[in-house]
Each structure stands twice: as C-alpha cells, then as structure tokens.
Amino acid sequence: MATRDTKDRLRAARANGSPTKRRAGEGTAGADGKLPVEKKVRVTVDLPESMHRALRHRIADEGVDAQTFIRRLLARSLGT
C-alpha cells in the first residue's frame, strides 16, 4: 500500500500534467530528441519442412539474417 506521501506526490504530478502511465504506442522524446523505437512483438508460424528449407536457402542467397529478410518480405507484401 502506498504511503500518504507517495499518494500526495502522485496527485501533484497528475495535477501538473505529468504522465503517470502511457498508453501503448505513446512515446516521449528522450534527452537526445529521438522517439523510442517501436515495440516489437514475436510471431510464430508453422511451416512445412520443404517451405522452411526453401526459405532458408533464399535467405542464404540474399546474404541477410532471417529477421531482416522476413521483415522486408512482409513490408513489401503489406505495402509499408
């Protein structure tokens, strides 16, 4: 349980417009003026072995890591 002093400081911070919680996707610039990098989420996909093998060969041909290759592939497909 928060002490009375803690509650008073939180109440004062809210009254002054200081954020106590941020919504997902909300960010504030740091001291360097840059916004934080967007949060990443993990996605798991089950593939047939033959498709996984073909994917690994293609990734090796491109000379990049799997994450970079798949992110580029999805960005092209989604138009982002």
Backbone atoms as SQL, in Angstrom:
CREATE TABLE atoms (id INTEGER PRIMARY KEY, chain TEXT, resi INTEGER, resn TEXT, atom TEXT, x REAL, y REAL, z REAL);
INSERT INTO atoms VALUES
  (1, 'A', 1, 'MET', 'N', 0.838, -1.178, 0.000),
  (2, 'A', 1, 'MET', 'CA', 0.000, 0.000, 0.000),
  (3, 'A', 1, 'MET', 'C', 0.881, 1.237, 0.000),
  (4, 'A', 2, 'ALA', 'N', 0.536, 2.222, -0.823),
  (5, 'A', 2, 'ALA', 'CA', 1.339, 3.436, -0.946),
  (6, 'A', 2, 'ALA', 'C', 1.154, 4.309, 0.293),
  (7, 'A', 3, 'THR', 'N', 2.246, 4.946, 0.672),
  (8, 'A', 3, 'THR', 'CA', 2.167, 5.853, 1.822),
  (9, 'A', 3, 'THR', 'C', 1.465, 7.132, 1.415),
  (10, 'A', 4, 'ARG', 'N', 1.041, 7.898, 2.409),
  (11, 'A', 4, 'ARG', 'CA', 0.349, 9.155, 2.132),
  (12, 'A', 4, 'ARG', 'C', 1.244, 10.094, 1.329),
  (13, 'A', 5, 'ASP', 'N', 2.545, 10.115, 1.642),
  (14, 'A', 5, 'ASP', 'CA', 3.482, 10.974, 0.921),
  (15, 'A', 5, 'ASP', 'C', 3.543, 10.589, -0.564),
  (16, 'A', 6, 'THR', 'N', 3.579, 9.295, -0.840),
  (17, 'A', 6, 'THR', 'CA', 3.607, 8.819, -2.227),
  (18, 'A', 6, 'THR', 'C', 2.332, 9.210, -2.956),
  (19, 'A', 7, 'LYS', 'N', 1.200, 9.026, -2.292),
  (20, 'A', 7, 'LYS', 'CA', -0.078, 9.399, -2.909),
  (21, 'A', 7, 'LYS', 'C', -0.125, 10.898, -3.191),
  (22, 'A', 8, 'ASP', 'N', 0.378, 11.713, -2.269),
  (23, 'A', 8, 'ASP', 'CA', 0.393, 13.164, -2.470),
  (24, 'A', 8, 'ASP', 'C', 1.279, 13.544, -3.660),
  (25, 'A', 9, 'ARG', 'N', 2.430, 12.896, -3.774),
  (26, 'A', 9, 'ARG', 'CA', 3.324, 13.199, -4.905),
  (27, 'A', 9, 'ARG', 'C', 2.698, 12.783, -6.228),
  (28, 'A', 10, 'LEU', 'N', 2.028, 11.622, -6.268),
  (29, 'A', 10, 'LEU', 'CA', 1.350, 11.192, -7.494),
  (30, 'A', 10, 'LEU', 'C', 0.226, 12.153, -7.868),
  (31, 'A', 11, 'ARG', 'N', -0.552, 12.579, -6.873),
  (32, 'A', 11, 'ARG', 'CA', -1.640, 13.520, -7.116),
  (33, 'A', 11, 'ARG', 'C', -1.091, 14.832, -7.662),
  (34, 'A', 12, 'ALA', 'N', 0.016, 15.321, -7.094),
  (35, 'A', 12, 'ALA', 'CA', 0.635, 16.571, -7.552),
  (36, 'A', 12, 'ALA', 'C', 1.163, 16.416, -8.978),
  (37, 'A', 13, 'ALA', 'N', 1.759, 15.266, -9.286),
  (38, 'A', 13, 'ALA', 'CA', 2.279, 15.037, -10.635),
  (39, 'A', 13, 'ALA', 'C', 1.154, 15.048, -11.656),
  (40, 'A', 14, 'ARG', 'N', 0.036, 14.404, -11.324),
  (41, 'A', 14, 'ARG', 'CA', -1.108, 14.396, -12.237),
  (42, 'A', 14, 'ARG', 'C', -1.656, 15.796, -12.435),
  (43, 'A', 15, 'ALA', 'N', -1.728, 16.572, -11.371),
  (44, 'A', 15, 'ALA', 'CA', -2.257, 17.935, -11.445),
  (45, 'A', 15, 'ALA', 'C', -1.375, 18.814, -12.329),
  (46, 'A', 16, 'ASN', 'N', -0.081, 18.520, -12.367),
  (47, 'A', 16, 'ASN', 'CA', 0.850, 19.306, -13.185),
  (48, 'A', 16, 'ASN', 'C', 0.956, 18.789, -14.606),
  (49, 'A', 17, 'GLY', 'N', 0.183, 17.786, -14.922),
  (50, 'A', 17, 'GLY', 'CA', 0.188, 17.260, -16.293),
  (51, 'A', 17, 'GLY', 'C', 1.262, 16.227, -16.544),
  (52, 'A', 18, 'SER', 'N', 1.973, 15.809, -15.522),
  (53, 'A', 18, 'SER', 'CA', 2.990, 14.781, -15.695),
  (54, 'A', 18, 'SER', 'C', 2.309, 13.440, -15.907),
  (55, 'A', 19, 'PRO', 'N', 2.707, 12.716, -16.946),
  (56, 'A', 19, 'PRO', 'CA', 2.068, 11.422, -17.175),
  (57, 'A', 19, 'PRO', 'C', 2.508, 10.409, -16.128),
  (58, 'A', 20, 'THR', 'N', 1.562, 9.674, -15.589),
  (59, 'A', 20, 'THR', 'CA', 1.911, 8.610, -14.665),
  (60, 'A', 20, 'THR', 'C', 1.866, 7.270, -15.381),
  (61, 'A', 21, 'LYS', 'N', 1.065, 7.167, -16.431),
  (62, 'A', 21, 'LYS', 'CA', 1.001, 5.973, -17.256),
  (63, 'A', 21, 'LYS', 'C', 0.900, 6.407, -18.711),
  (64, 'A', 22, 'ARG', 'N', 1.453, 5.596, -19.591),
  (65, 'A', 22, 'ARG', 'CA', 1.349, 5.883, -21.016),
  (66, 'A', 22, 'ARG', 'C', 0.573, 4.766, -21.666),
  (67, 'A', 23, 'ARG', 'N', -0.176, 5.120, -22.692),
  (68, 'A', 23, 'ARG', 'CA', -0.887, 4.116, -23.471),
  (69, 'A', 23, 'ARG', 'C', 0.093, 3.440, -24.416),
  (70, 'A', 24, 'ALA', 'N', -0.254, 2.242, -24.855),
  (71, 'A', 24, 'ALA', 'CA', 0.578, 1.516, -25.805),
  (72, 'A', 24, 'ALA', 'C', 0.775, 2.359, -27.055),
  (73, 'A', 25, 'GLY', 'N', 1.998, 2.443, -27.523),
  (74, 'A', 25, 'GLY', 'CA', 2.291, 3.214, -28.728),
  (75, 'A', 25, 'GLY', 'C', 2.617, 4.664, -28.456),
  (76, 'A', 26, 'GLU', 'N', 2.350, 5.139, -27.241),
  (77, 'A', 26, 'GLU', 'CA', 2.661, 6.511, -26.895),
  (78, 'A', 26, 'GLU', 'C', 4.118, 6.586, -26.512),
  (79, 'A', 27, 'GLY', 'N', 4.798, 7.593, -26.962),
  (80, 'A', 27, 'GLY', 'CA', 6.192, 7.759, -26.587),
  (81, 'A', 27, 'GLY', 'C', 6.524, 9.220, -26.405),
  (82, 'A', 28, 'THR', 'N', 7.535, 9.466, -25.650),
  (83, 'A', 28, 'THR', 'CA', 8.014, 10.833, -25.495),
  (84, 'A', 28, 'THR', 'C', 9.464, 10.853, -25.907),
  (85, 'A', 29, 'ALA', 'N', 9.893, 11.964, -26.441),
  (86, 'A', 29, 'ALA', 'CA', 11.270, 12.094, -26.885),
  (87, 'A', 29, 'ALA', 'C', 12.196, 12.076, -25.681),
  (88, 'A', 30, 'GLY', 'N', 13.333, 11.451, -25.854),
  (89, 'A', 30, 'GLY', 'CA', 14.332, 11.414, -24.798),
  (90, 'A', 30, 'GLY', 'C', 15.175, 12.676, -24.829),
  (91, 'A', 31, 'ALA', 'N', 16.219, 12.693, -24.040),
  (92, 'A', 31, 'ALA', 'CA', 17.098, 13.856, -23.950),
  (93, 'A', 31, 'ALA', 'C', 17.728, 14.178, -25.302),
  (94, 'A', 32, 'ASP', 'N', 17.932, 13.146, -26.136),
  (95, 'A', 32, 'ASP', 'CA', 18.537, 13.370, -27.449),
  (96, 'A', 32, 'ASP', 'C', 17.513, 13.799, -28.494),
  (97, 'A', 33, 'GLY', 'N', 16.226, 13.886, -28.111),
  (98, 'A', 33, 'GLY', 'CA', 15.184, 14.335, -29.030),
  (99, 'A', 33, 'GLY', 'C', 14.627, 13.243, -29.921),
  (100, 'A', 34, 'LYS', 'N', 15.121, 12.019, -29.779),
  (101, 'A', 34, 'LYS', 'CA', 14.660, 10.915, -30.616),
  (102, 'A', 34, 'LYS', 'C', 13.527, 10.167, -29.924),
  (103, 'A', 35, 'LEU', 'N', 12.551, 9.748, -30.719),
  (104, 'A', 35, 'LEU', 'CA', 11.459, 8.936, -30.188),
  (105, 'A', 35, 'LEU', 'C', 11.951, 7.512, -29.978),
  (106, 'A', 36, 'PRO', 'N', 11.395, 6.813, -29.012),
  (107, 'A', 36, 'PRO', 'CA', 11.819, 5.429, -28.797),
  (108, 'A', 36, 'PRO', 'C', 11.436, 4.553, -29.986),
  (109, 'A', 37, 'VAL', 'N', 12.179, 3.481, -30.162),
  (110, 'A', 37, 'VAL', 'CA', 11.905, 2.533, -31.236),
  (111, 'A', 37, 'VAL', 'C', 10.585, 1.828, -30.931),
  (112, 'A', 38, 'GLU', 'N', 9.800, 1.594, -31.977),
  (113, 'A', 38, 'GLU', 'CA', 8.515, 0.933, -31.793),
  (114, 'A', 38, 'GLU', 'C', 8.707, -0.445, -31.166),
  (115, 'A', 39, 'LYS', 'N', 7.840, -0.784, -30.232),
  (116, 'A', 39, 'LYS', 'CA', 7.890, -2.071, -29.554),
  (117, 'A', 39, 'LYS', 'C', 7.695, -3.186, -30.568),
  (118, 'A', 40, 'LYS', 'N', 8.427, -4.257, -30.390),
  (119, 'A', 40, 'LYS', 'CA', 8.315, -5.400, -31.284),
  (120, 'A', 40, 'LYS', 'C', 7.540, -6.518, -30.599),
  (121, 'A', 41, 'VAL', 'N', 6.869, -7.317, -31.394),
  (122, 'A', 41, 'VAL', 'CA', 6.151, -8.492, -30.898),
  (123, 'A', 41, 'VAL', 'C', 6.668, -9.717, -31.642),
  (124, 'A', 42, 'ARG', 'N', 6.629, -10.849, -30.981),
  (125, 'A', 42, 'ARG', 'CA', 7.115, -12.083, -31.585),
  (126, 'A', 42, 'ARG', 'C', 5.957, -12.799, -32.281),
  (127, 'A', 43, 'VAL', 'N', 6.228, -13.317, -33.471),
  (128, 'A', 43, 'VAL', 'CA', 5.240, -14.060, -34.243),
  (129, 'A', 43, 'VAL', 'C', 5.828, -15.437, -34.541),
  (130, 'A', 44, 'THR', 'N', 5.045, -16.473, -34.321),
  (131, 'A', 44, 'THR', 'CA', 5.478, -17.837, -34.599),
  (132, 'A', 44, 'THR', 'C', 4.596, -18.403, -35.697),
  (133, 'A', 45, 'VAL', 'N', 5.230, -19.003, -36.683),
  (134, 'A', 45, 'VAL', 'CA', 4.496, -19.572, -37.814),
  (135, 'A', 45, 'VAL', 'C', 4.997, -20.993, -38.039),
  (136, 'A', 46, 'ASP', 'N', 4.079, -21.924, -38.171),
  (137, 'A', 46, 'ASP', 'CA', 4.437, -23.305, -38.502),
  (138, 'A', 46, 'ASP', 'C', 4.479, -23.431, -40.023),
  (139, 'A', 47, 'LEU', 'N', 5.591, -23.982, -40.530),
  (140, 'A', 47, 'LEU', 'CA', 5.769, -24.160, -41.972),
  (141, 'A', 47, 'LEU', 'C', 6.046, -25.628, -42.275),
  (142, 'A', 48, 'PRO', 'N', 5.633, -26.078, -43.456),
  (143, 'A', 48, 'PRO', 'CA', 6.054, -27.407, -43.887),
  (144, 'A', 48, 'PRO', 'C', 7.583, -27.418, -44.035),
  (145, 'A', 49, 'GLU', 'N', 8.193, -28.561, -43.808),
  (146, 'A', 49, 'GLU', 'CA', 9.662, -28.647, -43.890),
  (147, 'A', 49, 'GLU', 'C', 10.192, -28.165, -45.229),
  (148, 'A', 50, 'SER', 'N', 9.518, -28.504, -46.306),
  (149, 'A', 50, 'SER', 'CA', 10.002, -28.112, -47.639),
  (150, 'A', 50, 'SER', 'C', 9.991, -26.586, -47.799),
  (151, 'A', 51, 'MET', 'N', 8.971, -25.941, -47.270),
  (152, 'A', 51, 'MET', 'CA', 8.902, -24.477, -47.355),
  (153, 'A', 51, 'MET', 'C', 9.979, -23.839, -46.474),
  (154, 'A', 52, 'HIS', 'N', 10.208, -24.403, -45.301),
  (155, 'A', 52, 'HIS', 'CA', 11.241, -23.888, -44.412),
  (156, 'A', 52, 'HIS', 'C', 12.621, -24.016, -45.052),
  (157, 'A', 53, 'ARG', 'N', 12.863, -25.154, -45.685),
  (158, 'A', 53, 'ARG', 'CA', 14.137, -25.378, -46.372),
  (159, 'A', 53, 'ARG', 'C', 14.324, -24.362, -47.494),
  (160, 'A', 54, 'ALA', 'N', 13.274, -24.158, -48.297),
  (161, 'A', 54, 'ALA', 'CA', 13.352, -23.187, -49.392),
  (162, 'A', 54, 'ALA', 'C', 13.582, -21.776, -48.851),
  (163, 'A', 55, 'LEU', 'N', 12.913, -21.451, -47.754),
  (164, 'A', 55, 'LEU', 'CA', 13.084, -20.137, -47.133),
  (165, 'A', 55, 'LEU', 'C', 14.522, -19.951, -46.674),
  (166, 'A', 56, 'ARG', 'N', 15.092, -20.945, -46.002),
  (167, 'A', 56, 'ARG', 'CA', 16.473, -20.837, -45.516),
  (168, 'A', 56, 'ARG', 'C', 17.457, -20.664, -46.680),
  (169, 'A', 57, 'HIS', 'N', 17.228, -21.387, -47.781),
  (170, 'A', 57, 'HIS', 'CA', 18.096, -21.237, -48.954),
  (171, 'A', 57, 'HIS', 'C', 18.007, -19.823, -49.520),
  (172, 'A', 58, 'ARG', 'N', 16.784, -19.308, -49.617),
  (173, 'A', 58, 'ARG', 'CA', 16.580, -17.957, -50.153),
  (174, 'A', 58, 'ARG', 'C', 17.235, -16.906, -49.266),
  (175, 'A', 59, 'ILE', 'N', 17.103, -17.084, -47.961),
  (176, 'A', 59, 'ILE', 'CA', 17.727, -16.152, -47.018),
  (177, 'A', 59, 'ILE', 'C', 19.245, -16.182, -47.183),
  (178, 'A', 60, 'ALA', 'N', 19.814, -17.371, -47.326),
  (179, 'A', 60, 'ALA', 'CA', 21.262, -17.500, -47.524),
  (180, 'A', 60, 'ALA', 'C', 21.686, -16.826, -48.820),
  (181, 'A', 61, 'ASP', 'N', 20.898, -16.988, -49.882),
  (182, 'A', 61, 'ASP', 'CA', 21.207, -16.346, -51.170),
  (183, 'A', 61, 'ASP', 'C', 21.214, -14.821, -51.044),
  (184, 'A', 62, 'GLU', 'N', 20.291, -14.275, -50.229),
  (185, 'A', 62, 'GLU', 'CA', 20.206, -12.822, -50.051),
  (186, 'A', 62, 'GLU', 'C', 21.354, -12.285, -49.200),
  (187, 'A', 63, 'GLY', 'N', 21.928, -13.148, -48.376),
  (188, 'A', 63, 'GLY', 'CA', 23.051, -12.727, -47.548),
  (189, 'A', 63, 'GLY', 'C', 22.664, -11.859, -46.356),
  (190, 'A', 64, 'VAL', 'N', 21.439, -12.019, -45.872),
  (191, 'A', 64, 'VAL', 'CA', 20.996, -11.268, -44.690),
  (192, 'A', 64, 'VAL', 'C', 20.509, -12.265, -43.647),
  (193, 'A', 65, 'ASP', 'N', 20.243, -11.765, -42.433),
  (194, 'A', 65, 'ASP', 'CA', 19.706, -12.664, -41.413),
  (195, 'A', 65, 'ASP', 'C', 18.212, -12.881, -41.663),
  (196, 'A', 66, 'ALA', 'N', 17.664, -13.910, -41.035),
  (197, 'A', 66, 'ALA', 'CA', 16.274, -14.302, -41.264),
  (198, 'A', 66, 'ALA', 'C', 15.293, -13.186, -40.893),
  (199, 'A', 67, 'GLN', 'N', 15.527, -12.511, -39.775),
  (200, 'A', 67, 'GLN', 'CA', 14.606, -11.446, -39.358),
  (201, 'A', 67, 'GLN', 'C', 14.538, -10.331, -40.394),
  (202, 'A', 68, 'THR', 'N', 15.688, -9.910, -40.874),
  (203, 'A', 68, 'THR', 'CA', 15.723, -8.839, -41.875),
  (204, 'A', 68, 'THR', 'C', 15.000, -9.266, -43.142),
  (205, 'A', 69, 'PHE', 'N', 15.268, -10.477, -43.613),
  (206, 'A', 69, 'PHE', 'CA', 14.636, -10.975, -44.828),
  (207, 'A', 69, 'PHE', 'C', 13.118, -11.023, -44.682),
  (208, 'A', 70, 'ILE', 'N', 12.646, -11.598, -43.579),
  (209, 'A', 70, 'ILE', 'CA', 11.199, -11.762, -43.382),
  (210, 'A', 70, 'ILE', 'C', 10.521, -10.410, -43.177),
  (211, 'A', 71, 'ARG', 'N', 11.163, -9.489, -42.457),
  (212, 'A', 71, 'ARG', 'CA', 10.585, -8.148, -42.286),
  (213, 'A', 71, 'ARG', 'C', 10.462, -7.432, -43.636),
  (214, 'A', 72, 'ARG', 'N', 11.490, -7.556, -44.487),
  (215, 'A', 72, 'ARG', 'CA', 11.432, -6.920, -45.813),
  (216, 'A', 72, 'ARG', 'C', 10.317, -7.545, -46.651),
  (217, 'A', 73, 'LEU', 'N', 10.222, -8.870, -46.591),
  (218, 'A', 73, 'LEU', 'CA', 9.193, -9.589, -47.343),
  (219, 'A', 73, 'LEU', 'C', 7.802, -9.146, -46.920),
  (220, 'A', 74, 'LEU', 'N', 7.585, -9.062, -45.603),
  (221, 'A', 74, 'LEU', 'CA', 6.285, -8.630, -45.095),
  (222, 'A', 74, 'LEU', 'C', 6.010, -7.157, -45.418),
  (223, 'A', 75, 'ALA', 'N', 7.013, -6.310, -45.328),
  (224, 'A', 75, 'ALA', 'CA', 6.822, -4.884, -45.630),
  (225, 'A', 75, 'ALA', 'C', 6.404, -4.705, -47.086),
  (226, 'A', 76, 'ARG', 'N', 7.041, -5.453, -47.996),
  (227, 'A', 76, 'ARG', 'CA', 6.656, -5.370, -49.420),
  (228, 'A', 76, 'ARG', 'C', 5.234, -5.873, -49.612),
  (229, 'A', 77, 'SER', 'N', 4.903, -6.975, -48.976),
  (230, 'A', 77, 'SER', 'CA', 3.584, -7.574, -49.120),
  (231, 'A', 77, 'SER', 'C', 2.487, -6.685, -48.544),
  (232, 'A', 78, 'LEU', 'N', 2.780, -6.026, -47.414),
  (233, 'A', 78, 'LEU', 'CA', 1.776, -5.186, -46.742),
  (234, 'A', 78, 'LEU', 'C', 1.793, -3.740, -47.231),
  (235, 'A', 79, 'GLY', 'N', 2.778, -3.409, -48.040),
  (236, 'A', 79, 'GLY', 'CA', 2.863, -2.042, -48.565),
  (237, 'A', 79, 'GLY', 'C', 3.257, -1.010, -47.513),
  (238, 'A', 80, 'THR', 'N', 4.083, -1.427, -46.554),
  (239, 'A', 80, 'THR', 'CA', 4.512, -0.481, -45.514),
  (240, 'A', 80, 'THR', 'C', 5.965, -0.113, -45.663);
